[in-house]
Amino acid sequence: MSLLRTANALLSRGGAEGRLAILIFHRVVRSPDAMLPAEPDAERFTMHMQDVRRWFRVLPLEEAAMRLSQGTLPARALCITFDDGYADNCEVALPILRDLGLHATFFIASGFLEGGCMWNDRVIEALRRTKADRLDLSPIDLGVVDVGTIEARRRAVDVLLAGLKYRPVRERSDDVARLCAIAGVVPPTDLMMTRAQVRALSEAGMTVGAHTRHHPILATLASGEASAEIAGGKADLEAIVDKPVRLFAYPNGKPGRDYGAEHVRAVEAQGFAAACSTAPGVATPAADRFQLPRFTPWRQGRFAFGAQLARNLRQVSHARV
């Protein structure tokens, strides 16, 4: 493993040649979940964060973004982020981060606090919990889906999420509601954080960032709706944590597809200090601080995880709108 540490150190420069790696996570589940194979469980997350602490210098994101643009970023700089606002971020991930002395930024979609359920989770949980072996989803143009085994359900999740993601927001919401009705499943109300958990993150020294209210793909909205989502999420979270919310992450986050230049301008106009996309690679001092790249390290094994980080460090991101 010392070889990986050396490789990451050589690739992760500082100063005027600084390279900033930003990791994205969504959930940290208590134990392995066959319906969420890409999400780390507590044991795997602990192992990976131990390695991150050995290999990198973990910084708060706002500090890292500022030092990157100033050319004073230290070598081996890395930031940890979480998207959406899942309750397990507070219940499972936070204790691990605190034990290891690591800082993270949590980008929270404020409209799902206190019992909400995001559209993709409604799909996943409908397939997890249905008692049927087949679902006829032809009323929402998704055909007949085999859900007879856990493997079939997992495959169906990928197909359905891809088929629904870019539908207009209201149409997608209606279609997911019909899917749940066909599956005979009521969506859960305990997946997302409460306001008290958001405050607990802030009080623990973590950063709370904005992620809109309802996690729409901004490019699918009218300009006024997009601006309201950006501003509303910020205002909601500032009222909860009683401090400025200075960081933002674009929902879904692909430059040019999920957000455009007008959304970058709207974020900057709201007074955010920096914002993140989901373009892979690392940021250099030339990066737009309102379009910082991030990537998800999904490999499970320790060596594969480290190698994936090293590959990402070799990729300087030029993605922007």
C-alpha positions in Angstrom: 0.0 0.0 0.0 3.0 2.3 0.4 3.3 2.2 -3.4 -0.2 3.7 -3.7 0.6 6.4 -1.2 3.7 7.3 -3.1 1.9 7.4 -6.4 -0.9 9.6 -5.0 1.7 11.9 -3.5 3.6 12.3 -6.8 0.4 13.0 -8.7 -1.2 15.3 -6.2 1.0 18.4 -6.4 0.7 21.7 -4.4 1.2 25.4 -4.9 1.0 26.8 -8.4 0.7 23.2 -9.8 -1.9 22.3 -7.2 -4.3 19.5 -7.9 -7.4 19.2 -5.8 -9.3 15.9 -5.7 -12.9 16.0 -4.4 -14.7 12.8 -3.6 -18.5 12.3 -3.8 -20.5 9.9 -1.7 -24.2 9.6 -1.3 -24.9 7.0 1.4 -23.0 5.0 3.9 -25.2 2.0 4.8 -24.8 0.1 8.0 -24.3 -3.3 6.3 -23.9 -4.4 2.6 -27.1 -3.9 0.7 -27.7 -5.9 -2.5 -30.0 -3.2 -3.9 -27.3 -0.5 -3.4 -24.1 -2.3 -4.4 -22.2 0.9 -5.2 -22.9 2.4 -1.7 -20.2 1.6 0.9 -21.2 0.0 4.1 -19.8 1.2 7.4 -16.9 -1.2 7.5 -15.8 -0.5 3.9 -16.2 3.3 4.4 -14.1 3.2 7.5 -11.3 1.3 5.7 -11.4 3.7 2.8 -11.3 6.8 5.0 -8.4 5.4 7.0 -6.5 5.1 3.7 -7.6 8.6 2.6 -6.2 10.0 5.9 -2.9 8.2 5.3 -2.5 9.2 1.7 -4.0 12.7 1.6 -4.4 16.0 3.4 -8.1 16.4 3.9 -9.2 20.0 3.8 -12.6 21.7 4.2 -13.9 22.4 0.7 -14.2 26.2 0.9 -10.6 26.5 2.2 -9.3 24.2 -0.5 -11.1 26.1 -3.3 -9.7 29.4 -2.0 -6.2 28.0 -1.7 -6.4 26.4 -5.1 -7.2 29.7 -6.8 -4.5 31.5 -4.8 -1.8 28.9 -5.7 -1.3 27.9 -2.1 -2.9 24.5 -2.1 -0.8 22.0 -0.2 0.3 18.8 -1.9 -2.0 15.7 -1.5 -5.1 18.0 -1.0 -8.4 16.2 -1.0 -12.0 17.0 0.0 -14.8 14.7 1.0 -18.4 15.5 0.0 -21.8 13.9 0.3 -24.9 14.7 -1.8 -28.6 14.8 -1.2 -29.0 14.6 2.6 -29.5 10.9 3.6 -30.1 10.2 7.3 -27.3 7.6 7.3 -24.8 10.5 6.6 -25.4 11.6 10.1 -26.1 8.2 11.7 -23.3 6.2 10.1 -20.8 8.4 8.3 -20.5 11.2 10.8 -19.2 9.1 13.7 -16.6 7.5 11.4 -15.4 10.9 10.1 -15.2 12.3 13.6 -13.3 9.3 14.9 -10.8 9.7 12.1 -10.6 13.5 12.4 -11.8 14.1 8.9 -13.9 17.0 7.6 -16.7 16.6 5.0 -19.2 18.8 3.2 -22.8 17.7 3.1 -24.8 19.0 0.1 -28.4 18.8 1.2 -31.6 19.0 -0.9 -33.7 20.8 1.7 -37.1 19.9 0.4 -36.7 16.2 1.4 -36.0 16.8 5.1 -38.4 15.5 7.6 -39.8 12.4 5.8 -39.3 13.1 2.2 -38.2 10.5 -0.4 -36.3 11.3 -3.6 -37.7 10.0 -6.9 -34.9 7.5 -7.4 -35.2 6.1 -3.9 -39.0 5.6 -4.5 -38.1 3.5 -7.5 -35.4 1.5 -5.7 -37.7 0.9 -2.6 -40.7 0.0 -4.8 -38.6 -2.7 -6.4 -37.1 -3.8 -3.2 -40.4 -4.1 -1.3 -42.8 -5.3 -4.0 -44.3 -8.8 -3.5 -44.7 -9.2 -7.3 -42.4 -11.2 -9.6 -43.3 -9.0 -12.6 -44.4 -5.4 -12.9 -46.4 -4.2 -15.9 -45.1 -0.7 -16.3 -46.4 -0.2 -19.8 -48.8 2.6 -18.6 -45.7 4.7 -18.0 -43.9 3.4 -21.2 -41.4 1.2 -19.4 -42.7 -2.2 -20.5 -42.9 -5.3 -18.3 -40.2 -5.7 -15.8 -38.9 -8.9 -14.2 -38.5 -8.5 -10.4 -38.5 -12.2 -9.5 -35.0 -12.3 -8.0 -32.8 -9.8 -6.2 -30.5 -9.8 -9.2 -33.4 -9.0 -11.5 -34.5 -6.2 -9.2 -31.1 -4.7 -9.2 -30.9 -4.8 -13.0 -34.4 -3.3 -13.2 -33.4 -0.4 -11.0 -30.7 0.7 -13.5 -33.1 0.4 -16.5 -35.9 2.3 -14.8 -33.7 5.1 -13.4 -32.2 5.7 -16.8 -35.6 5.7 -18.4 -37.1 8.2 -16.0 -34.2 10.5 -15.1 -34.6 13.1 -17.9 -38.4 13.2 -18.1 -39.9 16.6 -17.2 -40.0 17.0 -13.4 -43.7 16.9 -12.9 -44.2 14.0 -15.4 -41.4 12.0 -13.7 -43.0 12.5 -10.3 -46.4 11.4 -11.6 -44.8 8.4 -13.3 -42.9 7.3 -10.2 -46.1 7.6 -8.2 -47.8 5.3 -10.7 -44.9 2.9 -10.5 -45.2 2.7 -6.7 -48.9 2.1 -7.0 -48.4 -0.7 -9.5 -45.8 -2.3 -7.2 -48.1 -1.9 -4.2 -45.5 -0.1 -2.2 -45.7 3.1 0.0 -42.4 5.0 -0.2 -40.4 5.1 3.1 -40.3 8.2 5.2 -37.0 7.6 7.1 -34.3 7.8 4.4 -33.6 11.5 4.6 -32.3 13.7 7.4 -34.3 15.7 9.9 -33.6 19.3 10.6 -32.1 18.3 13.9 -29.6 16.0 12.0 -28.6 18.9 9.7 -27.9 21.0 12.8 -25.9 18.1 14.3 -23.7 18.0 11.3 -23.0 21.7 11.5 -22.4 21.5 15.3 -19.9 18.7 14.8 -17.8 21.0 12.6 -18.9 19.7 9.2 -19.9 22.0 6.4 -23.5 22.1 5.2 -23.9 23.0 1.5 -26.9 23.6 -0.7 -28.2 21.2 -3.3 -31.4 23.0 -4.3 -34.8 22.3 -2.6 -36.0 19.3 -4.7 -33.0 18.1 -6.6 -34.3 18.9 -10.1 -32.0 18.7 -13.1 -31.7 22.5 -13.5 -31.5 22.4 -17.3 -35.0 21.0 -17.5 -36.5 24.0 -15.6 -37.5 27.4 -16.7 -35.0 30.1 -15.7 -37.2 31.4 -12.8 -37.8 28.0 -11.4 -34.2 27.1 -11.4 -33.2 30.3 -9.6 -35.9 29.7 -7.0 -34.6 26.2 -6.4 -31.1 27.4 -5.9 -32.0 30.4 -3.7 -34.7 28.4 -1.8 -32.4 25.6 -0.8 -29.8 28.0 0.5 -32.3 30.0 2.5 -33.8 26.8 4.0 -30.5 25.5 5.2 -29.3 28.9 6.6 -32.4 29.0 8.7 -31.6 25.6 10.1 -27.9 26.0 10.9 -28.1 29.7 11.6 -25.0 30.6 9.6 -24.3 31.4 5.9 -24.3 28.5 3.5 -21.5 29.2 1.1 -21.1 26.0 -1.0 -23.4 24.5 -3.7 -23.5 21.3 -5.8 -25.5 21.1 -9.0 -28.0 18.2 -8.9 -26.8 15.4 -11.2 -24.1 17.8 -12.1 -23.0 17.0 -15.7 -21.8 20.3 -17.3 -23.7 21.3 -20.3 -26.3 18.6 -19.9 -27.7 19.0 -16.3 -26.8 22.7 -15.9 -25.7 25.5 -18.1 -24.0 28.9 -17.9 -27.1 30.6 -16.7 -27.2 28.3 -13.7 -23.6 29.0 -12.9 -24.4 32.8 -13.0 -27.4 32.2 -10.7 -25.3 30.3 -8.2 -22.6 33.1 -8.2 -25.4 35.7 -7.8 -26.6 34.0 -4.6 -23.3 34.7 -3.0 -21.9 31.2 -2.9 -18.1 30.9 -2.6 -17.8 27.8 -4.8 -19.8 25.1 -6.4 -19.3 21.5 -7.6 -20.2 19.6 -10.7 -19.9 15.8 -11.2 -17.3 16.1 -14.0 -14.5 13.6 -13.1 -10.9 14.5 -12.6 -9.0 17.0 -10.5 -9.1 20.8 -10.4 -6.1 23.0 -11.0 -5.6 26.7 -10.2 -7.1 27.5 -13.7 -10.4 25.8 -12.7 -13.7 27.7 -12.4 -14.4 27.6 -8.7 -18.1 27.5 -9.5 -17.6 24.3 -11.5 -15.2 22.2 -9.5 -14.9 18.6 -10.6 -15.7 15.6 -8.3 -15.7 11.9 -8.7 -17.1 8.8 -6.9 -14.6 6.2 -5.8 -16.8 3.1 -6.2 -14.2 0.3 -6.1 -14.6 -1.9 -3.1 -11.1 -3.4 -2.4 -8.4 -1.4 -0.8 -5.9 -1.6 -3.6 -8.6 -1.0 -6.3 -9.8 2.0 -4.3 -6.3 3.5 -4.1 -5.6 2.8 -7.8 -8.9 4.5 -8.7 -7.9 7.6 -6.8 -4.5 7.6 -8.6 -6.1 7.4 -12.0 -8.4 10.3 -11.1 -5.4 12.4 -10.1 -3.9 11.9 -13.5 -7.1 13.4 -15.2 -7.1 17.2 -15.1 -10.7 18.3 -15.6 -11.4 21.0 -18.2 -15.2 20.4 -18.2 -17.2 23.5 -17.9 -20.1 25.3 -19.6 
